[in-house]
Amino acid sequence: MIKKLASALNAKISSPEKIMSVGSKIEIVENYLNERSIHKYPENAHERDALAAAVKTYKNYQNKLQQIEKRTENLKLSREDIDNIKSRVIRGRAISSAIKDLLKNTEASQVNLGKKIEGNATENNQIMAENAREHKNKKYLEEETISKLKHKIKNQEKQIKNLKENNIALKENIEKQEDEIAKLQNKIHKLYYEYSKDILYKKEISSKIAIIKGLQEKYTKERAIRRKLEENLKSIKNIRLLELSKKAIPVKIIESFTKEEIKNACKYWNIKKGDVVLLSSSKGGGSQTALLLIKIGVKAIITIEKMSHQAVNEFEKNMVPILEAKKIDFKIVDEFAIIKDEDLEKEIKRWITDVEDKRNKEEKKKLIKVINEYRAQRKRSLDNY
């Protein structure tokens, strides 16, 4: 592809003797930018590598390019001609040979240009005569245009005079309007003073009513909070009794599988290491959400809905049992649930067995895959031999 592109652009391919490391590319680019006080660094690795390649290639040809500049200083060549010489030298021509070829081509072009100038002399005389006639006609048109512009200026001066007179009349009218406005504003101030007394009285009443409503709302909220706390205290007492009995285990409920709901439930239920929790909803939770419950050290998690693949993997990796609610006999009491200790332990053992079987199958598959890959590689080696 590079060869095709170079052929299409008539360009020479240049490549380093060995692969440039990332460190060398960065060093080349930084030195180049610092030498020229350029503060804009390439936006990505592709731009950086392209600039490093360009600077590296220029360094390879720098001495020859400087020699060309010195040897063409007194030849009065255009920048395009000098670039042409550089292009030839880069393609492999010697500097002196490239300069001679360019000078020969330039002399031939000048001879052809002289012949062309002689052949066009007669035509140039005709063009000059025609230009003289056009100049005369142009001068006539300019004089006519100046006359029209002078007439237009006089008309505009009359319009300006009329506008000034109208402006004076409008100013007088504005002064009259301002006097009338001042009189009306005085009347408004008097009416506002009388009206404001009534407004202030009504505002004071409205303010006191708003204070009373605020106090009523505050009282209602605090009463609801108190009832909630009483219910929570009652549930915690019941959970404590169950924990002491060791026959039935309390299951603390988390409404949804999100970081915020887990934190709220931890505060409300005092969820701690060894607790069993029930997820009312498993939506929205991933591996990071699962880690919150893993760090707390919960004994098991009961789910009503299907959990995300990422969360399941995280729980299985840390051996935290995930139990399906439909397979467990538990009851909802107040704001929490209870499950028999023997039923819970039975389900946990079953889950551990399933996970271990799953891991053994996966490890077996991996081992078979490795063996098959080795056999295939060994077969290819023998076939090539």
CYANA upper distance limits for C-alpha pairs under 8 A (distance plus 0.5 A):
  1 MET  CA      5 LEU  CA      6.71
  2 ILE  CA      6 ALA  CA      6.57
  2 ILE  CA     13 ILE  CA      8.45
  3 LYS  CA      7 SER  CA      6.60
  3 LYS  CA     13 ILE  CA      8.15
  4 LYS  CA      8 ALA  CA      6.70
  5 LEU  CA      9 LEU  CA      6.76
  6 ALA  CA     10 ASN  CA      6.24
  6 ALA  CA     11 ALA  CA      5.32
  6 ALA  CA     12 LYS  CA      6.80
  6 ALA  CA     13 ILE  CA      7.13
  7 SER  CA     11 ALA  CA      6.98
 12 LYS  CA     90 ILE  CA      8.18
 12 LYS  CA     91 ARG  CA      7.03
 14 SER  CA     57 THR  CA      7.28
 15 SER  CA     57 THR  CA      8.20
 16 PRO  CA     20 MET  CA      8.02
 20 MET  CA     24 SER  CA      6.81
 20 MET  CA     25 LYS  CA      7.19
 21 SER  CA     25 LYS  CA      6.90
 22 VAL  CA     26 ILE  CA      6.77
 23 GLY  CA     27 GLU  CA      6.70
 24 SER  CA     28 ILE  CA      6.67
 25 LYS  CA     29 VAL  CA      6.76
 25 LYS  CA     48 ARG  CA      7.92
 25 LYS  CA     49 ASP  CA      6.98
 25 LYS  CA     52 ALA  CA      5.98
 26 ILE  CA     30 GLU  CA      6.57
 26 ILE  CA     48 ARG  CA      7.94
 26 ILE  CA     52 ALA  CA      8.15
 27 GLU  CA     31 ASN  CA      6.62
 28 ILE  CA     32 TYR  CA      6.69
 28 ILE  CA     52 ALA  CA      6.42
 28 ILE  CA     55 VAL  CA      7.89
 28 ILE  CA     56 LYS  CA      8.16
 29 VAL  CA     33 LEU  CA      6.69
 29 VAL  CA     48 ARG  CA      7.48
 29 VAL  CA     51 LEU  CA      7.25
 29 VAL  CA     52 ALA  CA      6.06
 29 VAL  CA     55 VAL  CA      8.30
 30 GLU  CA     34 ASN  CA      6.51
 31 ASN  CA     35 GLU  CA      6.58
 32 TYR  CA     36 ARG  CA      7.11
 32 TYR  CA     55 VAL  CA      8.12
 33 LEU  CA     37 SER  CA      6.38
 33 LEU  CA     38 ILE  CA      5.41
 33 LEU  CA     39 HIS  CA      7.53
 33 LEU  CA     41 TYR  CA      8.36
 34 ASN  CA     38 ILE  CA      6.79
 34 ASN  CA     39 HIS  CA      8.44
 42 PRO  CA     47 GLU  CA      5.97
 42 PRO  CA     48 ARG  CA      5.85
 43 GLU  CA     47 GLU  CA      7.15
 43 GLU  CA     48 ARG  CA      8.16
 44 ASN  CA     48 ARG  CA      6.87
 45 ALA  CA     49 ASP  CA      6.55
 46 HIS  CA     50 ALA  CA      6.68
 47 GLU  CA     51 LEU  CA      6.70
 48 ARG  CA     52 ALA  CA      6.65
 49 ASP  CA     53 ALA  CA      6.62
 50 ALA  CA     54 ALA  CA      6.77
 51 LEU  CA     55 VAL  CA      6.69
 52 ALA  CA     56 LYS  CA      6.50
 53 ALA  CA     57 THR  CA      6.63
 54 ALA  CA     58 TYR  CA      6.68
 55 VAL  CA     59 LYS  CA      6.71
 56 LYS  CA     60 ASN  CA      7.11
 57 THR  CA     61 TYR  CA      7.30
 58 TYR  CA     62 GLN  CA      6.21
 59 LYS  CA     63 ASN  CA      8.42
 61 TYR  CA     65 LEU  CA      6.69
 61 TYR  CA     90 ILE  CA      8.03
 62 GLN  CA     66 GLN  CA      6.70
 63 ASN  CA     67 GLN  CA      6.76
 64 LYS  CA     68 ILE  CA      6.81
 65 LEU  CA     69 GLU  CA      6.93
 65 LEU  CA     86 LYS  CA      6.97
 66 GLN  CA     70 LYS  CA      6.93
 67 GLN  CA     71 ARG  CA      6.70
 68 ILE  CA     72 THR  CA      6.63
 68 ILE  CA     82 ILE  CA      8.22
 68 ILE  CA     85 ILE  CA      8.23
 68 ILE  CA     86 LYS  CA      7.58
 68 ILE  CA     95 ILE  CA      7.35
 69 GLU  CA     73 GLU  CA      6.76
 69 GLU  CA     82 ILE  CA      8.12
 72 THR  CA     76 LYS  CA      7.90
 72 THR  CA     77 LEU  CA      7.57
 72 THR  CA     82 ILE  CA      7.90
 77 LEU  CA     81 ASP  CA      6.52
 77 LEU  CA     82 ILE  CA      7.12
 78 SER  CA     82 ILE  CA      6.93
 79 ARG  CA     83 ASP  CA      6.67
 80 GLU  CA     84 ASN  CA      6.67
 81 ASP  CA     85 ILE  CA      6.89
 81 ASP  CA    102 LEU  CA      7.88
 82 ILE  CA     86 LYS  CA      6.86
 83 ASP  CA     87 SER  CA      6.65
 84 ASN  CA     88 ARG  CA      6.92
 85 ILE  CA     89 VAL  CA      6.79
 85 ILE  CA     95 ILE  CA      8.05
 85 ILE  CA     98 ALA  CA      6.11
 85 ILE  CA     99 ILE  CA      6.75
 85 ILE  CA    102 LEU  CA      7.72
 86 LYS  CA     90 ILE  CA      6.68
 87 SER  CA     91 ARG  CA      6.92
 88 ARG  CA     92 GLY  CA      7.14
 88 ARG  CA     93 ARG  CA      6.16
 88 ARG  CA     98 ALA  CA      6.75
 89 VAL  CA     93 ARG  CA      5.06
 89 VAL  CA     94 ALA  CA      6.39
 89 VAL  CA     95 ILE  CA      6.47
 89 VAL  CA     98 ALA  CA      7.21
 93 ARG  CA     97 SER  CA      7.15
 93 ARG  CA     98 ALA  CA      6.68
 94 ALA  CA     98 ALA  CA      6.65
 95 ILE  CA     99 ILE  CA      6.82
 96 SER  CA    100 LYS  CA      6.77
 97 SER  CA    101 ASP  CA      6.80
 98 ALA  CA    102 LEU  CA      6.86
 99 ILE  CA    103 LEU  CA      6.74
100 LYS  CA    104 LYS  CA      6.74
101 ASP  CA    105 ASN  CA      6.86
102 LEU  CA    106 THR  CA      6.68
103 LEU  CA    107 GLU  CA      6.77
104 LYS  CA    108 ALA  CA      6.87
105 ASN  CA    109 SER  CA      6.79
106 THR  CA    110 GLN  CA      6.86
107 GLU  CA    111 VAL  CA      6.95
108 ALA  CA    112 ASN  CA      6.96
109 SER  CA    113 LEU  CA      6.70
110 GLN  CA    114 GLY  CA      6.85
111 VAL  CA    115 LYS  CA      7.08
112 ASN  CA    116 LYS  CA      6.86
113 LEU  CA    117 ILE  CA      6.80
114 GLY  CA    118 GLU  CA      6.97
115 LYS  CA    119 GLY  CA      6.92
116 LYS  CA    120 ASN  CA      6.86
117 ILE  CA    121 ALA  CA      6.90
120 ASN  CA    124 ASN  CA      6.75
121 ALA  CA    125 ASN  CA      7.07
122 THR  CA    126 GLN  CA      7.11
123 GLU  CA    127 ILE  CA      6.86
124 ASN  CA    128 MET  CA      6.76
125 ASN  CA    129 ALA  CA      6.95
126 GLN  CA    130 GLU  CA      6.83
127 ILE  CA    131 ASN  CA      6.62
128 MET  CA    132 ALA  CA      6.83
129 ALA  CA    133 ARG  CA      7.12
130 GLU  CA    134 GLU  CA      6.86
131 ASN  CA    135 HIS  CA      6.62
132 ALA  CA    136 LYS  CA      6.91
133 ARG  CA    137 ASN  CA      6.91
134 GLU  CA    138 LYS  CA      6.54
135 HIS  CA    139 LYS  CA      6.71
136 LYS  CA    140 TYR  CA      7.01
137 ASN  CA    141 LEU  CA      6.86
138 LYS  CA    142 GLU  CA      6.71
139 LYS  CA    143 GLU  CA      6.90
140 TYR  CA    144 GLU  CA      6.91
141 LEU  CA    145 THR  CA      6.65
142 GLU  CA    146 ILE  CA      6.70
143 GLU  CA    147 SER  CA      6.90
144 GLU  CA    148 LYS  CA      6.97
145 THR  CA    149 LEU  CA      6.74
146 ILE  CA    150 LYS  CA      6.78
147 SER  CA    151 HIS  CA      6.98
148 LYS  CA    152 LYS  CA      6.76
149 LEU  CA    153 ILE  CA      6.69
150 LYS  CA    154 LYS  CA      7.00
151 HIS  CA    155 ASN  CA      7.11
152 LYS  CA    156 GLN  CA      6.80
153 ILE  CA    157 GLU  CA      6.70
154 LYS  CA    158 LYS  CA      7.03
155 ASN  CA    159 GLN  CA      6.92
156 GLN  CA    160 ILE  CA      6.68
157 GLU  CA    161 LYS  CA      6.83
158 LYS  CA    162 ASN  CA      6.91
159 GLN  CA    163 LEU  CA      6.69
160 ILE  CA    164 LYS  CA      6.73
161 LYS  CA    165 GLU  CA      7.00
162 ASN  CA    166 ASN  CA      6.81
163 LEU  CA    167 ASN  CA      6.55
164 LYS  CA    168 ILE  CA      6.92
165 GLU  CA    169 ALA  CA      7.06
166 ASN  CA    170 LEU  CA      6.71
167 ASN  CA    171 LYS  CA      6.74
168 ILE  CA    172 GLU  CA      6.99
169 ALA  CA    173 ASN  CA      6.90
170 LEU  CA    174 ILE  CA      6.64
171 LYS  CA    175 GLU  CA      6.84
172 GLU  CA    176 LYS  CA      7.06
173 ASN  CA    177 GLN  CA      6.84
174 ILE  CA    178 GLU  CA      6.63
175 GLU  CA    179 ASP  CA      6.89
176 LYS  CA    180 GLU  CA      6.94
177 GLN  CA    181 ILE  CA      6.65
178 GLU  CA    182 ALA  CA      6.71
179 ASP  CA    183 LYS  CA      6.99
180 GLU  CA    184 LEU  CA      6.87
181 ILE  CA    185 GLN  CA      6.65
182 ALA  CA    186 ASN  CA      6.94
183 LYS  CA    187 LYS  CA      7.13
184 LEU  CA    188 ILE  CA      6.80
185 GLN  CA    189 HIS  CA      6.74
186 ASN  CA    190 LYS  CA      6.98
187 LYS  CA    191 LEU  CA      6.86
188 ILE  CA    192 TYR  CA      6.47
189 HIS  CA    193 TYR  CA      6.66
190 LYS  CA    194 GLU  CA      7.09
191 LEU  CA    195 TYR  CA      6.58
192 TYR  CA    196 SER  CA      6.25
193 TYR  CA    197 LYS  CA      7.33
194 GLU  CA    198 ASP  CA      8.00
195 TYR  CA    199 ILE  CA      6.97
196 SER  CA    200 LEU  CA      6.52
197 LYS  CA    201 TYR  CA      6.97
198 ASP  CA    202 LYS  CA      6.85
199 ILE  CA    203 LYS  CA      6.55
200 LEU  CA    204 GLU  CA      6.68
201 TYR  CA    205 ILE  CA      7.01
202 LYS  CA    206 SER  CA      6.67
203 LYS  CA    207 SER  CA      6.53
204 GLU  CA    208 LYS  CA      6.87
205 ILE  CA    209 ILE  CA      6.75
206 SER  CA    210 ALA  CA      6.62
207 SER  CA    211 ILE  CA      6.79
208 LYS  CA    212 ILE  CA      6.78
209 ILE  CA    213 LYS  CA      6.73
210 ALA  CA    214 GLY  CA      6.59
211 ILE  CA    215 LEU  CA      6.72
212 ILE  CA    216 GLN  CA      6.72
213 LYS  CA    217 GLU  CA      6.68
214 GLY  CA    218 LYS  CA      6.60
215 LEU  CA    219 TYR  CA      6.57
216 GLN  CA    220 THR  CA      6.71
217 GLU  CA    221 LYS  CA      6.69
218 LYS  CA    222 GLU  CA      6.60
219 TYR  CA    223 ARG  CA      6.55
220 THR  CA    224 ALA  CA      6.74
221 LYS  CA    225 ILE  CA      6.67
222 GLU  CA    226 ARG  CA      6.55
223 ARG  CA    227 ARG  CA      6.75
224 ALA  CA    228 LYS  CA      6.67
225 ILE  CA    229 LEU  CA      6.62
226 ARG  CA    230 GLU  CA      6.63
227 ARG  CA    231 GLU  CA      6.68
228 LYS  CA    232 ASN  CA      6.58
229 LEU  CA    233 LEU  CA      6.48
230 GLU  CA    234 LYS  CA      6.64
231 GLU  CA    235 SER  CA      6.67
232 ASN  CA    236 ILE  CA      6.60
232 ASN  CA    268 TYR  CA      7.97
232 ASN  CA    269 TRP  CA      8.35
233 LEU  CA    237 LYS  CA      6.65
234 LYS  CA    238 ASN  CA      6.81
235 SER  CA    239 ILE  CA      6.62
235 SER  CA    334 ASP  CA      7.35
235 SER  CA    335 GLU  CA      7.32
235 SER  CA    336 PHE  CA      7.86
236 ILE  CA    240 ARG  CA      6.58
236 ILE  CA    269 TRP  CA      7.71
237 LYS  CA    241 LEU  CA      6.77
238 ASN  CA    242 LEU  CA      6.78
239 ILE  CA    243 GLU  CA      6.63
239 ILE  CA    250 PRO  CA      6.18
240 ARG  CA    244 LEU  CA      6.73
241 LEU  CA    245 SER  CA      6.70
242 LEU  CA    246 LYS  CA      6.84
242 LEU  CA    247 LYS  CA      7.78
242 LEU  CA    248 ALA  CA      6.37
242 LEU  CA    249 ILE  CA      6.59
242 LEU  CA    250 PRO  CA      6.97
243 GLU  CA    248 ALA  CA      7.86
243 GLU  CA    249 ILE  CA      6.65
243 GLU  CA    250 PRO  CA      7.54
246 LYS  CA    341 ASP  CA      7.60
247 LYS  CA    340 LYS  CA      6.70
247 LYS  CA    341 ASP  CA      6.25
248 ALA  CA    338 ILE  CA      6.71
248 ALA  CA    339 ILE  CA      6.00
248 ALA  CA    340 LYS  CA      4.92
248 ALA  CA    341 ASP  CA      5.94
249 ILE  CA    276 VAL  CA      8.50
249 ILE  CA    338 ILE  CA      5.99
249 ILE  CA    339 ILE  CA      5.79
249 ILE  CA    340 LYS  CA      6.51
249 ILE  CA    341 ASP  CA      6.36
250 PRO  CA    276 VAL  CA      7.67
250 PRO  CA    336 PHE  CA      7.49
250 PRO  CA    337 ALA  CA      6.34
250 PRO  CA    338 ILE  CA      4.95
250 PRO  CA    339 ILE  CA      7.03
251 VAL  CA    275 ASP  CA      7.84
251 VAL  CA    276 VAL  CA      5.62
251 VAL  CA    277 VAL  CA      5.68
251 VAL  CA    278 LEU  CA      6.81
251 VAL  CA    336 PHE  CA      6.48
251 VAL  CA    337 ALA  CA      5.31
251 VAL  CA    338 ILE  CA      5.90
251 VAL  CA    339 ILE  CA      7.58
252 LYS  CA    269 TRP  CA      7.31
252 LYS  CA    271 ILE  CA      7.98
252 LYS  CA    275 ASP  CA      8.09
252 LYS  CA    276 VAL  CA      6.91
252 LYS  CA    277 VAL  CA      5.21
252 LYS  CA    278 LEU  CA      6.59
252 LYS  CA    336 PHE  CA      5.91
252 LYS  CA    337 ALA  CA      7.12
253 ILE  CA    265 ALA  CA      7.99
253 ILE  CA    277 VAL  CA      6.15
253 ILE  CA    278 LEU  CA      5.22
253 ILE  CA    279 LEU  CA      6.72
253 ILE  CA    280 SER  CA      7.51
253 ILE  CA    335 GLU  CA      8.08
253 ILE  CA    336 PHE  CA      6.37
253 ILE  CA    337 ALA  CA      7.88
254 ILE  CA    261 GLU  CA      7.23
254 ILE  CA    262 ILE  CA      6.88
254 ILE  CA    265 ALA  CA      6.35
254 ILE  CA    277 VAL  CA      7.38
254 ILE  CA    278 LEU  CA      6.47
254 ILE  CA    279 LEU  CA      5.57
254 ILE  CA    280 SER  CA      6.73
255 GLU  CA    261 GLU  CA      7.18
255 GLU  CA    279 LEU  CA      6.56
255 GLU  CA    280 SER  CA      5.40
255 GLU  CA    281 SER  CA      6.71
256 SER  CA    261 GLU  CA      6.56
256 SER  CA    262 ILE  CA      8.15
256 SER  CA    279 LEU  CA      6.64
256 SER  CA    280 SER  CA      6.37
256 SER  CA    281 SER  CA      5.09
256 SER  CA    282 SER  CA      6.63
256 SER  CA    283 LYS  CA      7.51
257 PHE  CA    261 GLU  CA      7.37
257 PHE  CA    262 ILE  CA      7.45
257 PHE  CA    279 LEU  CA      7.05
257 PHE  CA    281 SER  CA      6.60
257 PHE  CA    282 SER  CA      5.49
257 PHE  CA    283 LYS  CA      6.57
257 PHE  CA    284 GLY  CA      6.69
257 PHE  CA    285 GLY  CA      5.60
257 PHE  CA    289 THR  CA      7.77
258 THR  CA    262 ILE  CA      6.66
258 THR  CA    284 GLY  CA      6.75
258 THR  CA    285 GLY  CA      6.15
258 THR  CA    289 THR  CA      6.87
259 LYS  CA    263 LYS  CA      6.78
259 LYS  CA    289 THR  CA      6.32
259 LYS  CA    292 LEU  CA      8.05
260 GLU  CA    264 ASN  CA      6.75
261 GLU  CA    265 ALA  CA      6.55
262 ILE  CA    266 CYS  CA      6.64
262 ILE  CA    292 LEU  CA      8.39
262 ILE  CA    293 LEU  CA      8.47
263 LYS  CA    267 LYS  CA      6.92
264 ASN  CA    268 TYR  CA      6.66
265 ALA  CA    269 TRP  CA      6.19
265 ALA  CA    270 ASN  CA      7.93
265 ALA  CA    271 ILE  CA      7.73
266 CYS  CA    270 ASN  CA      5.42
266 CYS  CA    271 ILE  CA      5.24
266 CYS  CA    272 LYS  CA      8.29
267 LYS  CA    271 ILE  CA      7.93
271 ILE  CA    275 ASP  CA      7.01
271 ILE  CA    296 ILE  CA      8.38
272 LYS  CA    296 ILE  CA      6.63
272 LYS  CA    297 GLY  CA      7.54
272 LYS  CA    298 VAL  CA      7.33
273 LYS  CA    296 ILE  CA      6.10
273 LYS  CA    297 GLY  CA      4.93
273 LYS  CA    298 VAL  CA      5.62
273 LYS  CA    299 LYS  CA      7.62
274 GLY  CA    297 GLY  CA      6.62
274 GLY  CA    298 VAL  CA      5.32
274 GLY  CA    299 LYS  CA      5.04
275 ASP  CA    297 GLY  CA      8.34
275 ASP  CA    298 VAL  CA      5.47
275 ASP  CA    299 LYS  CA      5.94
275 ASP  CA    300 ALA  CA      7.77
276 VAL  CA    298 VAL  CA      6.51
276 VAL  CA    299 LYS  CA      5.98
276 VAL  CA    300 ALA  CA      5.53
276 VAL  CA    301 ILE  CA      6.51
276 VAL  CA    302 ILE  CA      8.15
277 VAL  CA    298 VAL  CA      7.89
277 VAL  CA    300 ALA  CA      7.15
277 VAL  CA    301 ILE  CA      5.67
277 VAL  CA    302 ILE  CA      6.74
278 LEU  CA    301 ILE  CA      6.39
278 LEU  CA    302 ILE  CA      5.15
278 LEU  CA    303 THR  CA      6.57
278 LEU  CA    304 ILE  CA      8.49
279 LEU  CA    301 ILE  CA      7.76
279 LEU  CA    302 ILE  CA      6.74
279 LEU  CA    303 THR  CA      5.73
279 LEU  CA    304 ILE  CA      7.20
280 SER  CA    303 THR  CA      7.43
280 SER  CA    304 ILE  CA      6.64
280 SER  CA    305 GLU  CA      8.20
281 SER  CA    303 THR  CA      8.03
281 SER  CA    304 ILE  CA      7.24
281 SER  CA    305 GLU  CA      6.65
282 SER  CA    303 THR  CA      7.45
282 SER  CA    304 ILE  CA      7.99
282 SER  CA    305 GLU  CA      6.21
282 SER  CA    306 LYS  CA      7.01
282 SER  CA    307 MET  CA      5.80
282 SER  CA    308 SER  CA      8.19
283 LYS  CA    305 GLU  CA      8.37
283 LYS  CA    307 MET  CA      7.38
283 LYS  CA    308 SER  CA      8.06
285 GLY  CA    289 THR  CA      5.97
285 GLY  CA    290 ALA  CA      7.50
285 GLY  CA    307 MET  CA      8.14
285 GLY  CA    308 SER  CA      7.36
285 GLY  CA    311 ALA  CA      7.29
286 GLY  CA    290 ALA  CA      6.71
286 GLY  CA    308 SER  CA      6.86
286 GLY  CA    309 HIS  CA      8.44
286 GLY  CA    310 GLN  CA      6.05
286 GLY  CA    311 ALA  CA      5.22
287 SER  CA    291 LEU  CA      6.83
287 SER  CA    310 GLN  CA      5.76
287 SER  CA    311 ALA  CA      4.98
287 SER  CA    312 VAL  CA      8.46
287 SER  CA    313 ASN  CA      8.32
287 SER  CA    314 GLU  CA      6.30
288 GLN  CA    292 LEU  CA      7.49
288 GLN  CA    311 ALA  CA      8.36
289 THR  CA    293 LEU  CA      7.90
289 THR  CA    311 ALA  CA      8.06
290 ALA  CA    294 ILE  CA      6.84
290 ALA  CA    311 ALA  CA      6.10
290 ALA  CA    314 GLU  CA      7.17
290 ALA  CA    315 PHE  CA      7.32
291 LEU  CA    295 LYS  CA      6.46
291 LEU  CA    314 GLU  CA      7.87
292 LEU  CA    296 ILE  CA      6.98
293 LEU  CA    297 GLY  CA      6.91
293 LEU  CA    298 VAL  CA      6.77
294 ILE  CA    298 VAL  CA      7.00
294 ILE  CA    315 PHE  CA      7.82
294 ILE  CA    318 ASN  CA      7.89
294 ILE  CA    320 VAL  CA      7.72
298 VAL  CA    320 VAL  CA      8.03
299 LYS  CA    320 VAL  CA      7.19
299 LYS  CA    321 PRO  CA      7.84
300 ALA  CA    320 VAL  CA      6.43
300 ALA  CA    321 PRO  CA      5.43
300 ALA  CA    322 ILE  CA      6.70
300 ALA  CA    323 LEU  CA      7.82
300 ALA  CA    348 ILE  CA      8.15
301 ILE  CA    320 VAL  CA      8.03
301 ILE  CA    321 PRO  CA      6.74
301 ILE  CA    322 ILE  CA      5.46
301 ILE  CA    323 LEU  CA      6.56
302 ILE  CA    322 ILE  CA      6.44
302 ILE  CA    323 LEU  CA      5.19
302 ILE  CA    324 GLU  CA      6.21
302 ILE  CA    325 ALA  CA      6.24
303 THR  CA    307 MET  CA      8.15
303 THR  CA    322 ILE  CA      7.53
303 THR  CA    323 LEU  CA      6.70
303 THR  CA    324 GLU  CA      5.69
303 THR  CA    325 ALA  CA      6.09
304 ILE  CA    324 GLU  CA      6.82
304 ILE  CA    325 ALA  CA      5.81
304 ILE  CA    326 LYS  CA      7.82
307 MET  CA    311 ALA  CA      7.27
307 MET  CA    312 VAL  CA      7.07
308 SER  CA    312 VAL  CA      6.82
309 HIS  CA    313 ASN  CA      6.71
310 GLN  CA    314 GLU  CA      6.85
311 ALA  CA    315 PHE  CA      6.80
312 VAL  CA    316 GLU  CA      6.61
312 VAL  CA    322 ILE  CA      8.35
313 ASN  CA    317 LYS  CA      6.47
314 GLU  CA    318 ASN  CA      6.91
315 PHE  CA    319 MET  CA      6.40
315 PHE  CA    320 VAL  CA      5.53
315 PHE  CA    321 PRO  CA      7.57
315 PHE  CA    322 ILE  CA      8.02
316 GLU  CA    320 VAL  CA      6.56
316 GLU  CA    321 PRO  CA      7.66
316 GLU  CA    355 VAL  CA      7.64
319 MET  CA    352 ILE  CA      8.18
321 PRO  CA    348 ILE  CA      6.65
321 PRO  CA    351 TRP  CA      6.81
321 PRO  CA    352 ILE  CA      7.62
322 ILE  CA    351 TRP  CA      7.91
323 LEU  CA    327 LYS  CA      8.17
323 LEU  CA    328 ILE  CA      8.24
323 LEU  CA    347 GLU  CA      7.62
323 LEU  CA    348 ILE  CA      8.02
323 LEU  CA    351 TRP  CA      7.91
324 GLU  CA    328 ILE  CA      7.38
325 ALA  CA    329 ASP  CA      8.28
328 ILE  CA    343 ASP  CA      7.85
328 ILE  CA    344 LEU  CA      8.29
328 ILE  CA    347 GLU  CA      8.20
329 ASP  CA    339 ILE  CA      7.22
329 ASP  CA    343 ASP  CA      8.08
330 PHE  CA    337 ALA  CA      7.13
330 PHE  CA    338 ILE  CA      6.11
330 PHE  CA    339 ILE  CA      5.14
330 PHE  CA    340 LYS  CA      7.96
331 LYS  CA    337 ALA  CA      5.81
331 LYS  CA    338 ILE  CA      5.91
331 LYS  CA    339 ILE  CA      7.24
332 ILE  CA    336 PHE  CA      6.30
332 ILE  CA    337 ALA  CA      4.60
332 ILE  CA    338 ILE  CA      7.00
333 VAL  CA    337 ALA  CA      5.87
333 VAL  CA    338 ILE  CA      7.56
339 ILE  CA    343 ASP  CA      7.63
339 ILE  CA    344 LEU  CA      7.29
340 LYS  CA    344 LEU  CA      6.78
341 ASP  CA    345 GLU  CA      6.77
342 GLU  CA    346 LYS  CA      6.63
343 ASP  CA    347 GLU  CA      6.82
344 LEU  CA    348 ILE  CA      6.68
345 GLU  CA    349 LYS  CA      6.67
346 LYS  CA    350 ARG  CA      6.80
347 GLU  CA    351 TRP  CA      6.65
348 ILE  CA    352 ILE  CA      6.70
349 LYS  CA    353 THR  CA      6.71
350 ARG  CA    354 ASP  CA      6.77
351 TRP  CA    355 VAL  CA      6.69
352 ILE  CA    356 GLU  CA      6.64
353 THR  CA    357 ASP  CA      6.64
354 ASP  CA    358 LYS  CA      6.61
355 VAL  CA    359 ARG  CA      6.66
356 GLU  CA    360 ASN  CA      6.62
357 ASP  CA    361 LYS  CA      6.70
358 LYS  CA    362 GLU  CA      6.73
359 ARG  CA    363 GLU  CA      6.59
360 ASN  CA    364 LYS  CA      6.56
361 LYS  CA    365 LYS  CA      6.66
362 GLU  CA    366 LYS  CA      6.71
363 GLU  CA    367 LEU  CA      6.67
364 LYS  CA    368 ILE  CA      6.68
365 LYS  CA    369 LYS  CA      6.56
366 LYS  CA    370 VAL  CA      6.72
367 LEU  CA    371 ILE  CA      6.76
368 ILE  CA    372 ASN  CA      6.57
369 LYS  CA    373 GLU  CA      6.57
370 VAL  CA    374 TYR  CA      6.66
371 ILE  CA    375 ARG  CA      6.65
372 ASN  CA    376 ALA  CA      6.63
373 GLU  CA    377 GLN  CA      6.62
374 TYR  CA    378 ARG  CA      6.48
375 ARG  CA    379 LYS  CA      6.56
376 ALA  CA    380 ARG  CA      6.75
377 GLN  CA    381 SER  CA      6.76
378 ARG  CA    382 LEU  CA      6.80
379 LYS  CA    383 ASP  CA      6.63
380 ARG  CA    384 ASN  CA      6.64
381 SER  CA    385 TYR  CA      6.67
